[in-house]
Amino acid sequence: MNTYGGWKKIRTKPTGFFHTQKIENRWWIIDPHGYVFLSVGLNSVYPNGQKDISNLSNQNLAWGTDTVKHLKNLGFNTLGCWSVDKIFRKTTIRMPYCLRWNFMSNYRKIRKTKYPATDQFNVIYPFDPEYQDFCNKHAKQTLLTRDDPWLLGHFSDNELPFQEKGIVSKYLNHPPDDPNHLEAKRFMENRNNRKPTREDDRDFQKLVVETHYRKVSKALKKHDPNHMYLGTRFHGMALHSPGIFEGAGKYADIISVNYYHRWTPEDERLTRWSKLASKPILITEWYAMAEDSGLPTQKFGAGFSVKTQGDRAKFYQHFTLGLLQNKSIVGWHWFKYQDGQNNAGIINQKDEPYEKLEASMKQINPQVYYLTDRKKR
């Protein structure tokens, strides 16, 4: 593997930044040097629960360098969502990283002053005439890293409420002068329907997703044309809706999915998502938590509850082997680096590693490229 963690066996034209390409019917991320790359990452890599680092002390930088060494030894090559980029952009040893900007949650705070009914309906507001201007201003923050070849790309948001069922009614229930009520009203008038049908919900959901992705992507690409738009990390019931993939695929470079409640990856489903979007899929959250950790597992977090750390280790290998069989998958990010309130981490709250889990990661992570090579199967 090369400097970025790419595979030297397959090379295409380099651009100096990460991008995607389909080669012989398989999707790949292409690293800045032009080599194929699968993103094998961890989310929430930060020191001792410190999500917000304002002081780049020598201690924090030393922690960052040691942590990158640790993760590379386990075969990881990406720092996923919620990792402290301020530290890892300054460490002596680098690793590809991701950024997240929370476009919609930041906009909602501003929207409340003009549209006080904002929080009642659990929807997003891409139809506001002010939203594109907000996105353009918010995306200016990406200027700081636009020339960094180590940046994999940008997540705009996390787990937005894109549920299909009843979505038209939710928008129609806004006050009559609300732009999102007006958009839903125009949508239904064009269909000559009095009461929204299931088909209306499907098509309107697609319009919501498409509008959000278009405006965010336009703003991101305006200020940072070098890096990929990684989407909004789809999750939950919305994953049953084809419209979210069709709408997002027009503007995202990669479709990011937080993929829970499955012990084995659903090959046909993953392939269908990719075909709907005409883009590759990156699994951006998944994990299992063990009862022997002493931390809560029942009804806490979205990951599987298992008996032991050995079971977590088996789950990691079983799940990743399943993902590697699918030609639409360009990587995965385990949630997360360190235990918090539950046992999602690869190290505990005392910075001690879960040895069986880490051993399973160290065994399979360095082999991911060879496991995709048909000639070696």
N, C-alpha and C positions, 0 to 999 in steps of 0.2 A: 504493500500500500504506500501511497505517496504522502506528501506533507499534510494534505487536507483529510486524508483517510480514504481517498479514491482508489480504484482498482486499476493497476497499470496494464492489465491485460487488454482492456478496451479503451481506445481513445478516439475522440472526435475533435472537431474544431473548438479551441478554447476561446472564451470571451473575456476572461479575467474575473468573472463572477459566476456564481451558481445559477444554473438554469435547468430546464428539463428537456428531454428528447426521447423519442421512441426509436429503439434500435432493434431490428429483427423481431418486431411485435412485442417487445418488452419495454416498459417505461423505465427510465433512469433519471436521476438527478445527475447533471454534469458539473464537475467541480471546476474551479477557476483555471486549472491547467488543462482541462479538456477530458479528464478521465471520468469514467462512470462512478457514481457514488450512491450508496444507500445510507440514509440518515438513521443511525443507531444511537438514540439519545436518551437523556434523562431530563425530566422536568424539575423545576424548583431547586436548582443548585445554588444555594446560598449558605453562608456560615452561621451555624447555631441559631436558626430561626430569624435571622436578620434579613428580611425581605428588602428593606430600603436602606441602602448604604450611601451615606453622604460623605463619609471620610475614607478616602483611599489611603489608609495607613499602610505602613510596611508590613504590619501583621496581617492585614486583609490581603495584600498582594501575595505574601508568602503562602497564605492559606489557599489562594486561588491557584498558584503554581503547583502546590502539592496536590490539590484536588484534580487538576487536569492530568497530572501524572497518574494518579490513582485511577481515574476513569479510562484513560488510554490503556492502562494495564489490563483493564477489564474488557477492552475491545470496543468501548464507546467512542463515537466520533462527533457527537453533537450535544450542545447544551440547549435543552428545550425551553419551552415557555416558562416564564417566571424566574429564570436564572438571572443572576446579577451581572448584567453585561458590563457595568462600570468597572468591575474588577477584572473580568475576563478579557476585556479589550486592552488591558494594561499588563497582563501576566507575561512572563518571559517565554512561556510555552503557550501557544495559541490552540484554540479549538473552535470549529464553526459553531455559531450561536444564532438564536432567534430573538426577535423583538416583538412585543405586543403593545398596542396603542390604545385600546379601549375607546374607539371612536364613538360608538353609540352611547355607552354609559356616561362619557363626558358630555356628549351633546344633550342627553336627557337632563342633566343638571341645569344647563342653560335654558332648555326648553320650558322648564317649569315656570319661569317668570312670565312667559307669554301665553302658555297653554297649561294652566294649572291642573287640568284633568289628566296629565301625562301618566301618572303612576297607577291608574285604575284598571288598565286593560291588559297588561302583560304582553305588549307588542312593541315593535320598533317604529321609528318615524322617518323613513327615507323620503317621504313625499313632501316634507316641509320645504318651502322655497328657500329657507335659510340653510338647509343642510349641506348643500354643495359648498357654499362659502365657508361653513364651519370646517368641512373636511379639508379644504385647501389650506386653511390656517393651521389646523391640527397637524397636518402632514409635514409642515415645515420642520418639525422636529427631526425628521429623517435626514435632513441635510448633514447632520453631524456624522453619520455613518455611511453616506451614499458611496464613498470611495473605498470602503473597507471590504476586501475580498473574502474575509472570514465570516461575514454576515450571510447566513443562509437565506433569510427573507423575513417578511413582516406578517405577523398575525394582526388583523385589524381589531378583533374582538374575541370573546370566548363565550360559547354556549348561548347564543341569542335565542329568544323565544320565537321560533319559526314553526310552531305546531300548526298543522293544516286544519284540523277540525274546528269549524266555527270561526275561522279567521276573518271572513268577510263581515260577519255580524259584529265581531269585536271592533273593527274599524268603523262600521256604520253606527255603533253605539257612542262614538265620540260626539262632542257637541257639533251642531250643524255647520259652524264656521271653521271647524278644525280642518286643515288641509288633508289630513288622512281620511276623515269622514267624506270629504268631497271627492277624493280619489276613488274610494270604494263605491260611492254613489254613481260616479261616471262609469265605472266598470260595470255595475249592474244595469244601468240604463242602456248601455251598448248591447247587453244581452237580453233585454226586454223581460227580465225576471223580476218578480216581486219579492220572492223569498229565495235566498241563496241555496243552491244545491251543492252536493258533494263535488261535482265537477267545477262549480264556481270557486269553491274553496281551494281546490287543487290549482287552478289557473291563477287565482289571485295570490296565493302563497308564492308561486313562481315569480310573479310580478314584484312582490315585496322583496324577495331575495335578490332578484336581478337588479332592481333599482338601487338597493343598498350596495351591492358589490360594484356596480358601475360607478357610482359616485365616489366610493372609497378608492377603487382602483385608479380612477382618473386622477385623484389627488395624490396618491402615492407615486404613481408613475411620473407625474409632473415634477415632483421634487426629488425623487429617487428612481430614475429609469433603469438603474443597474441591478436591482434586487427583486426577487420574486414576491408576489402577493400570495400568502399562504392561507388566506381565508379566515373563517370565523370559528373553526373547531365545532362542527356540527355534532349533535348528540341527541339521545333520547328518542321520543316518538317521531320527531321530524325526520329521522333516518328512514322511515317507512314511505316517505313522500318523494317521488321522482322529481318534482318541481324544484326542490332545493338544489339538486345536483345540476339540472338543466340550466337554472338561473345563474348559479355561481360559476359554472364552467365557462361562461362567456367572458369572464373577467379575471378569475383567479388563475394562477399558474399551477397551483396544487390544491386539491380538495383535502382539507384537514378534518379528521373524524375522531372524536373521543368515543372509543369503541368498548362498551361494557356489556356485562351480562351474557357473555358468550365464552364458553370454555375452549371451543375450537373455532377458528376463523371460518366464516361462511364464504367459501370460494366463489360461488355463483353470485352471491349478493355483492361482494367486493367488486367483481368484474362488472356487474350491472351498473354500480355507482360510477365507475370509471367511464363506461360507455355512454351513460347519460350525460356526463360532464365533458367527455372527450379530453379528460385530464387524468393524471395519476393521483393515487390516494396515499396520504401520509396518515398513519395511525398516531394520534397525538396524545392519547391518554389510555391507559389500561394498567391494571395491577391486581394482585391478590394480597390479602392480609391474613396472618396466621394467629390462631388462638394462643399458641405458646409464647407469643410476644408479651402477654400480659396487658395489652392494650385493647380497647373496645373493637369488636368486629361486627356484632349484630346491629343492623339498622344504622350503620355509621359508615358513610362513604359508599361509592358505587362499585368498588372492587369486590371480587369473590372472597368469601370467608373460607379458609382451609384450616386444617388441624395444626400443621407444623411448618417450620421453615423449609424442610425438605420438600413439602408439597408445593410451596411457592417456587422453589427451584425447578421442580418438574413442570409446573405451569408455564414458567418463562420459556423453557425450551420447547414445550409442546406448542405453545401459541406462536412463537417466532418461526418455527419450522413450517407451520401452516401458512403464515404470511409470506414466507419466501417462495412458496409454491405458486403464488399468484403474480402474474406479470404486470399487474396494475399497481402493485405496492412498491413504494420507493422508500420505505423505512417505517420506524416506530420509535416512540418516545415513552418510556416507562414513567409512570407517576408514582413515586418521585424519589428524590435523592435521600432525604432524611425523614425519619418518622416525625410526625407532629402529634395530633390527637389520636391517630390510628397507625397501624403498622403497614404503611404504604412504602416506606423507605427501604433503601438498600443498606443504610446504616441506622443505628438506633439513636435515641436522644442523647446518649453519651458519646457519640461519634464512633461507636464500635460497629464493625461490619457484621452483617448476617452472612456468615462464611459459606453456608451451603448455597444460598441464593447467588452470592457473588461468584462462587466457583462455577455454577451453571452458566452464568453470563460470560465468564472468562473462557469457557469451553466453546460456546457457540458463536459469540459476537465476532471473533476474528475470522470465522469460517463463512460468513454470510455470502461473500462473493462466490466462493467455490460451490456453495450449496445452490446457487442459481445457475451454475454452468451445466448445461445439458450433457456435455461430453463427459462429465465426471459422474453422472448419475448411473 
